[in-house]
Amino acid sequence: MTASVAALTSSVLAGELGPAPSSVPVTSAFWLHHTTRLPGADVTYRNCYVLLRVGEVFGACSFEEGEVDASFCADASGASLDSLLSGSVPLPVRIAALDAYLASVQPHHADSRAEEVFLPAGTPEVRARARDAAVAGLLEVGEGTKVALIGVVNPLVDAITARGGICLPCDFNLRETASGLPVSREMTEVIDAADAVVATGMTLSNGSFDVLLGRCREQEKALAVYAQTGSAVVRSFLGSGVTALSAEPFPFSQFSSRPTSLYRYHSQDGDSRT
């Protein structure tokens, strides 16, 4: 069983999961600042991303404004992954590097456990609804099921409630959902009150993933993660605290109006590496 993100990183640095990261170079680095406001909404989503390309894949991590400066790109391209996995590097860069390494060892599109889900062409609303319906389908949400939602995406709130679930939202940046539900800032509070948990990969970039994982393990609660951030990192915890995963590798759905893919995993598929 993989105990934590730190333990997973140590295994990678030791060359236990594939080639030595000192032999794996980053070919390009991105710093993205992206905003979205859907028609009729009164909330503007603000997202920042670090992206590292290794071979055919990208490692990704979202972060809060100000955590990583765009100037990091100047020296990241050409660097070996081991140099970006050290404790002196900002956490979002370390997560992107870890994600890039694990995705290069086994890309989602080449993983036999993955169920590929095609998101249709269309407007942001059409694509967001399709994506969030795929995420909501990861857990058995019945009438009255209390679902903690760590990281609020309003269409996902709607997808949970449409299935009869009671959404318990938690987010650092929102006070209420578009439908008027109060949003907690206390992650452990909503986890403890829930029957099941859905969380974003952003928990990796803010350092709360291990707390989330440990709480769900202790309480034996189903945990589904929807991840643009660190999707290959979360995959390493399938069957080891993570029940299901919606992995969306870069380029993300919001950057295109054409069909794209995400990959769904379930823990019963097994993962001999965890």
PyMOL commands that set and color helices and strands:
alter all, ss='L'
color gray80, all
select helices_A, chain A and resi 5-13+21-23+70-76+81-84+91-105+108-110+124-136+154-162+187-193+202-205+209-219+231-235+253-255+267-269
alter helices_A, ss='H'
color red, helices_A
select strands_A, chain A and resi 28-36+45-54+57-63+115-119+146-150+166-170+196-200+222-227+244-247+260-266
alter strands_A, ss='S'
color yellow, strands_A
deselect
rebuild
show_as cartoon
